[in-house]
Amino acid sequence: NQDFTVIEDYCLGLKALLYLKSIEELDDWDGQSPPTIRHQKGKPIPRVEELIGK
């Protein structure tokens, strides 16, 4: 069962690679998406000095 999954994943990866190689607009694409822009500030992290003083 694991062997089938490994082979299936390999075949699907090769099919995807062949498909992407066939599209001329993607010739210069390196397979990575551009980094996402931070859009949330998140919670402030307390400093160690603040925690020790409490």
Buried (B, 14 or more C-beta within 10 A) or exposed (E): EEEEEEEEEEEEEEEEEEEEEEEEEEEEEEEEEEEEEEEEEEEEEEEEEEEEEE
